Amino acid sequence: MSSQPLEGRRVVVTGAGTGLGSVYAEAIAAAGAAVVVNDIEPDRAAAVAERIVRSGGRAIAFAADVSDWEAAGSMIEACVSEFGGIDGLVNNAGILGRLCPVHEADAGARNVIDVNVVGTLYPGIHAARTMVEAGSAGSIVNVSSGSQCGQTMYGPYGASKGAVASLTYGWARDLEDHHVRVNALSPNAWSGQNEEMVRQLGYDAEPHIKSHPSKADNAAVVVYLLSDASRKLSGQVVRVMTGQVTLLTHPYIVTPGVELDEFSVETVATAFDGGGLDQRLQPVGIAAGPAPQLELIL
């Protein structure tokens, strides 16, 4: 495979001023793409763009709140204006937010949803429309999380990442006829977000994890998802593990169900008490295991 699998591509990376986002942007540029480096902090975006340019790449900084409709549209327009089009979008911008339902505040919970969900929705809509109108193939990479499976103290964050996964599944179907692929990354690296989680909780919530993949490992998967090497992949949530790459399962309907002659509290109770569903209850929290073999219902 070429050392520059993204040669000639034009890619927007949101939340790229620090952490994993900055590593993604620099790896994408090193793979040959021109990059719009977005961050809500202008200085951070400018610093990453300058590093890319100094290394011989092409990049511009675009400071914007991606949860603002007009700003998100202007960011995509900047890519088209500066580089002649857009071929890829990495929806990386996101915040953590420690929120327990017994003491969370409205403003904090709403901010997590605004940044993580709306901040994925708006750039994705603008990018997809631009790609479709141009009649060009493209790739959108959203950023989800294993926290969508349920992580204590981070319900709104997990919900926001579950919403991102659902957007990925839906957009993949919506855009398949337009040759725009949509996948998501479930990253795994020790980053500022992990440090913030430890600071908020006062302890490491994952002491059993002795090592994490590197930021570069995660960036390699992002470059793959943007490249033609993944041209057959869409609607997938790719999980990075230490020394492994795998998938998060798609939500599915458990079949067969329990037949009921009529619906009442009593008959439904029998389905969950000796009727069979009690043997198929789903795990609560983050779990791993072999993927079920499913029948697709269109």
BELHU-V168790 format. One record per residue. N is the residue number from 1. RES is the residue in one small letter. PHI is phi in radians with two decimals (NA if undefined). D_CENTER is the distance of its C-alpha to the mean C-alpha in Angstrom with 1 decimal. Layout:
BEGIN
n->[N & N]
res->[RES & RES]
phi->[PHI & PHI]
d_center->[D_CENTER & D_CENTER]
END
This chain:
BEGIN
n->[1 & 2 & 3 & 4 & 5 & 6 & 7 & 8 & 9 & 10 & 11 & 12 & 13 & 14 & 15 & 16 & 17 & 18 & 19 & 20 & 21 & 22 & 23 & 24 & 25 & 26 & 27 & 28 & 29 & 30 & 31 & 32 & 33 & 34 & 35 & 36 & 37 & 38 & 39 & 40 & 41 & 42 & 43 & 44 & 45 & 46 & 47 & 48 & 49 & 50 & 51 & 52 & 53 & 54 & 55 & 56 & 57 & 58 & 59 & 60 & 61 & 62 & 63 & 64 & 65 & 66 & 67 & 68 & 69 & 70 & 71 & 72 & 73 & 74 & 75 & 76 & 77 & 78 & 79 & 80 & 81 & 82 & 83 & 84 & 85 & 86 & 87 & 88 & 89 & 90 & 91 & 92 & 93 & 94 & 95 & 96 & 97 & 98 & 99 & 100 & 101 & 102 & 103 & 104 & 105 & 106 & 107 & 108 & 109 & 110 & 111 & 112 & 113 & 114 & 115 & 116 & 117 & 118 & 119 & 120 & 121 & 122 & 123 & 124 & 125 & 126 & 127 & 128 & 129 & 130 & 131 & 132 & 133 & 134 & 135 & 136 & 137 & 138 & 139 & 140 & 141 & 142 & 143 & 144 & 145 & 146 & 147 & 148 & 149 & 150 & 151 & 152 & 153 & 154 & 155 & 156 & 157 & 158 & 159 & 160 & 161 & 162 & 163 & 164 & 165 & 166 & 167 & 168 & 169 & 170 & 171 & 172 & 173 & 174 & 175 & 176 & 177 & 178 & 179 & 180 & 181 & 182 & 183 & 184 & 185 & 186 & 187 & 188 & 189 & 190 & 191 & 192 & 193 & 194 & 195 & 196 & 197 & 198 & 199 & 200 & 201 & 202 & 203 & 204 & 205 & 206 & 207 & 208 & 209 & 210 & 211 & 212 & 213 & 214 & 215 & 216 & 217 & 218 & 219 & 220 & 221 & 222 & 223 & 224 & 225 & 226 & 227 & 228 & 229 & 230 & 231 & 232 & 233 & 234 & 235 & 236 & 237 & 238 & 239 & 240 & 241 & 242 & 243 & 244 & 245 & 246 & 247 & 248 & 249 & 250 & 251 & 252 & 253 & 254 & 255 & 256 & 257 & 258 & 259 & 260 & 261 & 262 & 263 & 264 & 265 & 266 & 267 & 268 & 269 & 270 & 271 & 272 & 273 & 274 & 275 & 276 & 277 & 278 & 279 & 280 & 281 & 282 & 283 & 284 & 285 & 286 & 287 & 288 & 289 & 290 & 291 & 292 & 293 & 294 & 295 & 296 & 297 & 298]
res->[m & s & s & q & p & l & e & g & r & r & v & v & v & t & g & a & g & t & g & l & g & s & v & y & a & e & a & i & a & a & a & g & a & a & v & v & v & n & d & i & e & p & d & r & a & a & a & v & a & e & r & i & v & r & s & g & g & r & a & i & a & f & a & a & d & v & s & d & w & e & a & a & g & s & m & i & e & a & c & v & s & e & f & g & g & i & d & g & l & v & n & n & a & g & i & l & g & r & l & c & p & v & h & e & a & d & a & g & a & r & n & v & i & d & v & n & v & v & g & t & l & y & p & g & i & h & a & a & r & t & m & v & e & a & g & s & a & g & s & i & v & n & v & s & s & g & s & q & c & g & q & t & m & y & g & p & y & g & a & s & k & g & a & v & a & s & l & t & y & g & w & a & r & d & l & e & d & h & h & v & r & v & n & a & l & s & p & n & a & w & s & g & q & n & e & e & m & v & r & q & l & g & y & d & a & e & p & h & i & k & s & h & p & s & k & a & d & n & a & a & v & v & v & y & l & l & s & d & a & s & r & k & l & s & g & q & v & v & r & v & m & t & g & q & v & t & l & l & t & h & p & y & i & v & t & p & g & v & e & l & d & e & f & s & v & e & t & v & a & t & a & f & d & g & g & g & l & d & q & r & l & q & p & v & g & i & a & a & g & p & a & p & q & l & e & l & i & l]
phi->[NA & -1.05 & -1.25 & -2.21 & -1.19 & -1.96 & -0.99 & 1.47 & -1.42 & -2.17 & -2.32 & -1.80 & -2.14 & -1.56 & 1.02 & -1.78 & -1.41 & -2.59 & 0.98 & -1.07 & -1.01 & -1.18 & -1.18 & -1.02 & -1.04 & -1.22 & -1.20 & -1.12 & -1.13 & -1.12 & -1.47 & 1.92 & -1.54 & -1.50 & -2.20 & -1.68 & -1.63 & -1.78 & -2.80 & -1.27 & -1.70 & -0.99 & -1.12 & -1.16 & -1.07 & -1.12 & -1.12 & -1.20 & -1.06 & -1.14 & -1.09 & -1.11 & -1.12 & -1.11 & -1.50 & 1.67 & -1.63 & -2.02 & -2.82 & -2.30 & -1.69 & -2.47 & -1.41 & -2.91 & -1.50 & -1.26 & -1.54 & -1.78 & -1.00 & -1.16 & -1.12 & -1.10 & -1.14 & -1.12 & -1.12 & -1.16 & -1.07 & -1.12 & -1.13 & -1.15 & -1.16 & -1.40 & -2.03 & 1.60 & 2.82 & -2.45 & -2.01 & -2.68 & -2.41 & -1.98 & -1.49 & -1.67 & -1.00 & -3.03 & -2.27 & -1.54 & 1.34 & -1.65 & -2.46 & -1.81 & -1.05 & -1.46 & -2.56 & -1.36 & -1.80 & -1.00 & -1.09 & -1.16 & -1.12 & -1.13 & -1.12 & -1.06 & -1.17 & -1.05 & -1.24 & -1.39 & -1.68 & -1.11 & -1.24 & -1.67 & -1.05 & -1.15 & -1.06 & -1.11 & -1.12 & -1.10 & -1.16 & -1.09 & -1.06 & -1.14 & -1.09 & -1.16 & -1.10 & -1.40 & 1.19 & -1.95 & -1.23 & -2.79 & -2.44 & -1.93 & -2.04 & -1.54 & -2.11 & -1.79 & -2.93 & -1.09 & -1.14 & -1.09 & -1.37 & 2.05 & -2.23 & -1.00 & 1.30 & -2.29 & -1.02 & -1.08 & -1.11 & -1.08 & -1.10 & -1.13 & -1.32 & -1.14 & -1.12 & -1.10 & -1.10 & -1.14 & -1.03 & -1.06 & -1.09 & -1.20 & -1.12 & -1.03 & -1.24 & -1.11 & -1.85 & -1.09 & -1.30 & -1.75 & 1.10 & -1.92 & -1.57 & -2.31 & -2.28 & -2.34 & -1.90 & -1.84 & -1.30 & -2.69 & -2.78 & -1.35 & -2.38 & -1.06 & -1.17 & -1.11 & -1.09 & -1.16 & -1.10 & -1.10 & -1.12 & -1.19 & -1.39 & 1.50 & -2.79 & -1.48 & -1.30 & -2.24 & -1.14 & -1.29 & -1.50 & -1.51 & -2.62 & -2.10 & -1.05 & -1.36 & -1.08 & -1.12 & -1.06 & -1.13 & -1.12 & -1.07 & -1.21 & -1.07 & -1.06 & -1.00 & -1.17 & -1.45 & -1.60 & -1.18 & -1.07 & -1.83 & -1.07 & -1.64 & -1.87 & -2.74 & 1.31 & -1.95 & -1.91 & -1.64 & -1.84 & -1.70 & -2.19 & -1.15 & 1.28 & -2.50 & -2.21 & -2.59 & -2.26 & -1.59 & -1.25 & -1.34 & -1.00 & -2.51 & -1.59 & -1.28 & -2.28 & -1.33 & -1.44 & -1.67 & -1.25 & -2.19 & -1.27 & -2.68 & -1.79 & -2.68 & -0.98 & -1.19 & -1.24 & -1.13 & -1.06 & -1.15 & -1.14 & -1.76 & -2.30 & 1.61 & -1.58 & 2.16 & -1.21 & -1.12 & -1.61 & -2.21 & -1.10 & -1.50 & -1.14 & -1.79 & 1.80 & -1.34 & -2.40 & -2.31 & 3.04 & -1.15 & -1.27 & -1.27 & -1.55 & -1.98 & -1.74 & -1.36 & -1.93 & -1.44]
d_center->[25.5 & 25.8 & 25.1 & 23.5 & 21.3 & 19.9 & 23.4 & 23.9 & 20.3 & 19.2 & 15.6 & 14.1 & 11.8 & 11.2 & 11.9 & 13.6 & 16.8 & 16.4 & 14.8 & 12.1 & 11.5 & 15.2 & 15.3 & 12.7 & 15.0 & 18.1 & 17.2 & 16.3 & 19.7 & 21.5 & 20.5 & 22.4 & 20.1 & 21.0 & 18.3 & 17.9 & 16.9 & 15.8 & 16.3 & 18.0 & 20.7 & 22.8 & 24.3 & 21.1 & 19.8 & 23.4 & 23.7 & 20.8 & 22.0 & 25.5 & 24.7 & 23.3 & 26.4 & 28.7 & 27.3 & 28.3 & 25.0 & 24.3 & 22.3 & 22.6 & 21.3 & 20.3 & 20.2 & 18.8 & 17.3 & 14.3 & 15.1 & 18.4 & 19.0 & 21.7 & 20.0 & 16.8 & 19.3 & 21.4 & 18.7 & 18.2 & 22.0 & 22.4 & 20.7 & 23.0 & 26.0 & 25.7 & 24.6 & 25.7 & 22.6 & 18.8 & 17.4 & 13.8 & 11.0 & 8.1 & 6.4 & 6.5 & 9.0 & 9.2 & 12.2 & 13.4 & 16.5 & 18.9 & 20.2 & 22.6 & 23.9 & 27.5 & 27.2 & 24.1 & 24.9 & 23.9 & 22.9 & 20.5 & 18.8 & 18.6 & 17.2 & 14.2 & 13.6 & 14.6 & 12.4 & 9.1 & 9.8 & 12.5 & 11.1 & 8.3 & 11.1 & 13.8 & 12.7 & 11.4 & 14.8 & 16.8 & 15.3 & 15.8 & 19.2 & 20.3 & 19.4 & 21.2 & 24.1 & 24.6 & 24.6 & 22.5 & 19.9 & 16.4 & 12.9 & 9.7 & 6.5 & 3.3 & 1.3 & 3.3 & 6.8 & 10.3 & 11.5 & 10.7 & 13.9 & 15.9 & 16.7 & 19.9 & 20.1 & 16.4 & 16.6 & 15.2 & 12.2 & 11.6 & 12.4 & 10.0 & 7.0 & 9.3 & 9.6 & 6.1 & 6.9 & 10.2 & 9.5 & 8.2 & 11.4 & 13.5 & 12.8 & 13.3 & 16.7 & 17.5 & 17.1 & 18.5 & 22.0 & 21.0 & 19.7 & 16.2 & 13.7 & 10.2 & 7.9 & 4.6 & 5.0 & 6.2 & 8.2 & 11.7 & 14.1 & 16.7 & 15.7 & 16.9 & 14.6 & 16.5 & 19.7 & 19.1 & 18.5 & 21.8 & 23.5 & 22.7 & 23.7 & 26.5 & 25.7 & 23.2 & 21.5 & 20.8 & 24.2 & 24.3 & 21.6 & 24.0 & 21.7 & 18.2 & 16.9 & 17.4 & 15.1 & 16.6 & 15.7 & 12.0 & 12.8 & 14.9 & 12.2 & 10.3 & 13.9 & 14.5 & 11.8 & 13.2 & 16.7 & 19.3 & 19.2 & 16.3 & 18.1 & 18.6 & 15.1 & 13.1 & 11.5 & 10.4 & 7.8 & 9.2 & 10.2 & 12.1 & 15.4 & 18.6 & 20.2 & 18.1 & 15.2 & 14.7 & 12.7 & 11.7 & 14.2 & 14.1 & 16.0 & 19.6 & 23.0 & 25.5 & 28.6 & 31.5 & 31.8 & 35.0 & 37.7 & 39.4 & 42.6 & 41.8 & 39.2 & 40.3 & 39.2 & 41.5 & 40.3 & 36.6 & 37.5 & 39.2 & 36.0 & 34.3 & 37.5 & 38.9 & 37.8 & 35.0 & 31.8 & 32.6 & 32.1 & 28.7 & 27.0 & 23.3 & 22.3 & 21.6 & 19.0 & 16.9 & 18.8 & 18.9 & 21.2 & 22.0 & 20.3 & 22.7 & 24.3 & 23.6 & 25.5 & 23.5 & 24.8 & 24.4]
END
